[in-house]
Amino acid sequence: MTKKPSASTAGAAKRRKGTPRRSPITVSGPLTGAPDDRSTIRRLRAELARAQAQIEELQASSETDFLLGILNRRGFERELRRAIAYIKRYHASAALVVLDVDRLKPINDAFGHAAGDQVLRTIVTTIQKQVRSSDVIGRLGGDEFAVLLWNLKETDARAKAAVLEQAVDDLAFVFGGRDVTAGASVGVALLDHHAETGHALEEADSAMYRRKAARNVKLSGCRSA
């Protein structure tokens, strides 16, 4: 005797027979970690690196004196602030030297700005030969320069300032068939854990002007004699 299927079994069979087969689920977009994602990430990283390089280039150009290839006032003051922060944290020592060219304006007036530019370039080259690669040179403006000398006590800093002054005094130029000298006056400010950027520049600048006045008095005395 054949056993008939129950009503529930027959209904389930009927439902299975009438239900269409489901297709596999597919995703049209790329999955996380897929090759397309990795390519996009690499492209974005490359674009970011280029943007950062452009920002650094613009910042460097805004802090560089184009004529002389050294820091301008903005760039030098940034380095001076960093140096003072380092000095305060690690109790290091340094000195700030301000150097002013004595006779640049007469040279410009007599022989033109091309001659003055040559004098400035030669002075920068002379200073660079006298200082270490760790020291920092900047042009504060016009005929005034600043040098940050690391790890020098007062005696050594003043001795180095005298060397820089003498090195510029010894330079000789020939313009229009005439022998010309420029000369320089130098002032020094010592940097310690009490130093402040603005005050240090003012102190070195004041010392430079006192030195310039003394040199002028000496020069006038020599002429009178």
C-alpha positions as semicolon CSV with decimal commas, in nm:
position;residue;x (nm);y (nm);z (nm)
1;M;0,000;0,000;0,000
2;T;0,151;0,331;-0,112
3;K;0,166;0,600;0,148
4;K;0,020;0,930;0,035
5;P;0,214;1,247;0,110
6;S;0,074;1,462;0,380
7;A;-0,091;1,792;0,299
8;S;0,200;1,991;0,445
9;T;0,460;1,795;0,245
10;A;0,262;1,833;-0,074
11;G;0,222;2,209;-0,016
12;A;0,593;2,256;0,042
13;A;0,674;2,060;-0,271
14;K;0,427;2,270;-0,470
15;R;0,585;2,590;-0,336
16;R;0,936;2,471;-0,423
17;K;0,823;2,381;-0,773
18;G;0,656;2,717;-0,834
19;T;0,938;2,937;-0,681
20;P;1,196;3,060;-0,932
21;R;1,561;3,001;-0,851
22;R;1,742;3,303;-0,701
23;S;2,040;3,449;-0,891
24;P;2,372;3,519;-0,712
25;I;2,403;3,872;-0,562
26;T;2,650;4,096;-0,755
27;V;2,798;4,436;-0,660
28;S;2,862;4,682;-0,940
29;G;3,098;4,920;-0,750
30;P;3,451;4,838;-0,627
31;L;3,485;4,678;-0,287
32;T;3,708;4,821;-0,015
33;G;4,066;4,719;-0,083
34;A;3,994;4,649;-0,449
35;P;4,254;4,753;-0,711
36;D;4,052;5,064;-0,807
37;D;4,055;5,183;-0,443
38;R;4,429;5,137;-0,411
39;S;4,488;5,328;-0,733
40;T;4,274;5,618;-0,610
41;I;4,460;5,630;-0,278
42;R;4,798;5,635;-0,456
43;R;4,678;5,917;-0,684
44;L;4,551;6,124;-0,391
45;R;4,873;6,073;-0,198
46;A;5,077;6,187;-0,500
47;E;4,859;6,497;-0,538
48;L;4,899;6,577;-0,167
49;A;5,277;6,540;-0,190
50;R;5,287;6,777;-0,488
51;A;5,071;7,031;-0,305
52;Q;5,295;7,015;0,004
53;A;5,605;7,060;-0,212
54;Q;5,450;7,367;-0,376
55;I;5,364;7,515;-0,036
56;E;5,721;7,461;0,087
57;E;5,859;7,616;-0,232
58;L;5,636;7,923;-0,194
59;Q;5,732;7,958;0,173
60;A;6,102;7,932;0,088
61;S;6,072;8,192;-0,187
62;S;5,891;8,431;0,046
63;E;6,179;8,407;0,296
64;T;6,473;8,432;0,052
65;D;6,656;8,737;-0,076
66;F;6,660;8,675;-0,452
67;L;6,965;8,892;-0,519
68;L;7,190;8,728;-0,262
69;G;7,043;8,380;-0,214
70;I;7,027;8,410;0,166
71;L;6,739;8,457;0,408
72;N;6,553;8,786;0,401
73;R;6,438;8,959;0,720
74;R;6,126;8,743;0,748
75;G;6,319;8,421;0,709
76;F;6,598;8,526;0,945
77;E;6,355;8,632;1,218
78;R;6,186;8,292;1,189
79;E;6,521;8,119;1,239
80;L;6,605;8,353;1,527
81;R;6,277;8,269;1,702
82;R;6,351;7,898;1,662
83;A;6,702;7,946;1,794
84;I;6,584;8,135;2,102
85;A;6,322;7,867;2,172
86;Y;6,596;7,602;2,152
87;I;6,828;7,808;2,376
88;K;6,557;7,844;2,640
89;R;6,473;7,475;2,637
90;Y;6,824;7,331;2,633
91;H;7,020;7,619;2,796
92;A;7,240;7,657;2,489
93;S;7,428;7,974;2,394
94;A;7,453;8,183;2,080
95;A;7,525;8,535;1,960
96;L;7,351;8,766;1,718
97;V;7,573;8,985;1,501
98;V;7,433;9,276;1,298
99;L;7,660;9,409;1,023
100;D;7,593;9,732;0,834
101;V;7,783;9,829;0,518
102;D;7,934;10,174;0,572
103;R;7,950;10,318;0,221
104;L;7,699;10,138;0,002
105;K;7,491;10,446;-0,079
106;P;7,787;10,651;-0,210
107;I;7,886;10,353;-0,426
108;N;7,532;10,327;-0,566
109;D;7,520;10,701;-0,629
110;A;7,859;10,717;-0,798
111;F;7,868;10,393;-0,995
112;G;7,510;10,264;-1,015
113;H;7,315;9,989;-0,843
114;A;7,491;9,715;-1,041
115;A;7,812;9,812;-0,862
116;G;7,630;9,816;-0,528
117;D;7,487;9,470;-0,598
118;Q;7,837;9,340;-0,670
119;V;7,957;9,479;-0,338
120;L;7,670;9,310;-0,152
121;R;7,729;8,973;-0,319
122;T;8,101;8,987;-0,238
123;I;8,029;9,077;0,124
124;V;7,790;8,780;0,160
125;T;8,051;8,545;0,012
126;T;8,310;8,687;0,255
127;I;8,081;8,636;0,556
128;Q;8,001;8,280;0,449
129;K;8,372;8,197;0,441
130;Q;8,413;8,322;0,799
131;V;8,127;8,132;0,965
132;R;8,026;7,769;1,006
133;S;7,760;7,587;0,806
134;S;7,547;7,566;1,122
135;D;7,543;7,946;1,156
136;V;7,267;8,147;0,987
137;I;7,309;8,452;0,762
138;G;7,028;8,688;0,664
139;R;6,974;9,026;0,500
140;L;6,767;9,248;0,724
141;G;6,722;9,502;0,447
142;G;6,923;9,736;0,227
143;D;7,284;9,726;0,345
144;E;7,222;9,554;0,681
145;F;7,295;9,188;0,751
146;A;7,257;8,959;1,051
147;V;7,448;8,647;1,151
148;L;7,338;8,393;1,411
149;L;7,646;8,232;1,565
150;W;7,586;7,912;1,762
151;N;7,762;7,806;2,083
152;L;7,976;8,115;2,134
153;K;8,042;8,288;2,464
154;E;8,084;8,665;2,484
155;T;8,461;8,678;2,427
156;D;8,449;8,450;2,124
157;A;8,141;8,623;1,982
158;R;8,304;8,966;1,997
159;A;8,624;8,828;1,848
160;K;8,427;8,678;1,558
161;A;8,242;9,007;1,506
162;A;8,577;9,186;1,483
163;V;8,697;8,929;1,227
164;L;8,384;8,983;1,015
165;E;8,424;9,360;1,031
166;Q;8,790;9,344;0,931
167;A;8,720;9,098;0,648
168;V;8,470;9,342;0,491
169;D;8,704;9,638;0,554
170;D;8,975;9,455;0,359
171;L;8,759;9,412;0,046
172;A;8,859;9,630;-0,249
173;F;8,669;9,698;-0,571
174;V;8,743;9,880;-0,894
175;F;8,457;10,078;-1,050
176;G;8,503;10,327;-1,329
177;G;8,878;10,296;-1,298
178;R;8,868;10,394;-0,931
179;D;8,964;10,186;-0,627
180;V;8,667;10,160;-0,391
181;T;8,619;10,015;-0,041
182;A;8,290;9,960;0,140
183;G;8,372;9,885;0,503
184;A;8,132;9,762;0,770
185;S;8,030;9,831;1,128
186;V;7,931;9,539;1,351
187;G;7,726;9,507;1,671
188;V;7,675;9,202;1,895
189;A;7,395;9,078;2,121
190;L;7,437;8,765;2,333
191;L;7,151;8,514;2,338
192;D;7,062;8,318;2,651
193;H;6,746;8,179;2,813
194;H;6,626;8,535;2,881
195;A;6,650;8,644;2,515
196;E;6,357;8,772;2,311
197;T;6,362;8,809;1,931
198;G;6,272;9,176;1,906
199;H;6,491;9,284;2,195
200;A;6,790;9,088;2,064
201;L;6,766;9,257;1,723
202;E;6,732;9,599;1,885
203;E;7,031;9,535;2,113
204;A;7,256;9,420;1,828
205;D;7,136;9,706;1,609
206;S;7,210;9,965;1,880
207;A;7,556;9,816;1,934
208;M;7,618;9,838;1,559
209;Y;7,524;10,208;1,547
210;R;7,751;10,283;1,843
211;R;8,032;10,108;1,659
212;K;7,956;10,301;1,339
213;A;7,967;10,631;1,528
214;A;8,301;10,540;1,685
215;R;8,443;10,444;1,346
216;N;8,327;10,773;1,194
217;V;8,492;10,969;1,475
218;K;8,815;10,774;1,424
219;L;8,799;10,827;1,048
220;S;8,739;11,202;1,093
221;G;9,035;11,220;1,332
222;C;9,260;11,050;1,080
223;R;9,154;11,295;0,808
224;S;9,216;11,594;1,035
225;A;9,561;11,468;1,119
